[in-house]
Amino acid sequence: MKETYPQLLPPFSSPNDVLQASLGTLYFYDHFVIMKMKEGITINYKNGISLLLKVLSKVGAKPFFLISDREHSYAIEPVDYEHLNKVPNLKGIAIVCHRDASYKSAVLESNFFKKPFKTFENLDDAVSWTQSILENN
């Protein structure tokens, strides 16, 4: 099966790198990582820390954003955002919601993350938001 990348406008049409993991697929761009997690999983500190360490090893010290493209339904332990708050070069999180349930979950999660956190209806708007924050800082 051919790998398909998130639908983005140029110059973001193809990622710099792709990581297939047990929790889902990550697409690495210059200053953001798009996460497409698998249906039905639960992400918590215990199963997510190794994935976070892989992300940090790929992005290095440069500032970056996580963009969660919630095409599938899955659960996140909101209290575990405390660990993401401690990542100095993680500048924010964008959540692309495809259904009402993912939007409601994202609103709850936003209470646990102390950096910029915003929901979007599409990936292009999420990418634009990350770029605007980086340009203004």
N, C-alpha and C positions, 0 to 999 in steps of 0.2 A: 504494500500500500504506500503510495506517495505521500510524503509529509506535506501538509498544507500549512502555511503561515497565516497568522492573523491578518485580516484585511486592513491594511494601512495604506495611506497615500505615500508616494515617493517623498523623501528619500528613505522611508522606513519600510519599503516593500519586502526586504528580506533581512533577517536578523544576522548579527555577527556570529552568533553561536546558538545552538539548540541543545537543551539538556532533557533527556527522557529520564524521568525518575518514577519511583513507585507511587508517588502521590499525584503525579501529573507531568505536564510538559512546560518547560520554561524557555522563553525566547529572549535572548540577550541583545539589546541595542546599545547605543553609545551611553545613554544616561537613564535608561529604564529597562526593567525586566518585566515582560508580560508572562503571567502565570495562568495556565489553563489546567485546573485541577480535575481529577477524575470524579465521576459520579459516585455519590454515596459515601465518600471517605469522611473522616474526621481529622482535622489538622490540630495538633497540639504541640507543646514544647517537646515532648518525648519523641514524636515521629517527625517533627519539622526541623529540629536543630541541625541535623546532618544536611538537610536541603539548604538551610540558611547559610551554613558554613561553605557549601559549594558555591552559592551565589556570591558570597563575600570574596572567595578566592578568585572568581572570574572577574568581578567588577573592580577589585583592588580598593584603593583609597579614594577613588573619584566619587563625587556625589551622584546618587541615583535614586530612582523612584521604583516602587513596586506597583504594577498595574495588574489587578486581579480581574481577569475576564471570566465572569461567572456564568459561563454557558451551561454548566452542569450544576446540579444541586449537591452541596456538601456542607459539612459543619465545621466551625472553627471555635476553639476555646477562647473566648474573648479576653480572659484574664492573662493569657499568654502574650498579649500585645506588649506587656511590660518588658519583655525581652527585646522586642523590636524597637521600643523607645530608647534602648541603650546603644543602638547601632548608630555611631556618629555620622556616617556618610549616607544613611538612609534619610532622605529629605521629606518623604511623604508617601502616602498610599492613595491610589485611585482604584475605585471599585466600579466595574462596568456591570450593571444589573440588567439581566434579561427577563426577570420575573419579579413580581411583588415580594415574594418570600426572600429573595436575595437582597432586595432593597431594605426590608425590615431588619434583616440580620446585620447589614452594613451600618444602619443607623445605630443599632445597639453596640456594635464593635467600635464605632467612632468615639464612644465614651471612654474607651480604654487606651486609645492612642493619642499621644500628646503633641504630635507633629501634624502638618497639613494632611487632611483626610477628606476625600470628597467622592460622591457617587456620580455616575454618568450613565447615560442611556446607550452610548456608543464609544468605541475604542478611539476614534479620531479625536473626539472632544477630550477624552482622558489624556491622550498624548499631548494635545495642545496645552492643557492645563499644566502638565509637568514641565513643559518647555517654558511657559510663561513664568513659573516660579523660579526656575533656574536662571532665566535671563534677568529677573528682578533682584537676584541675590548676588 
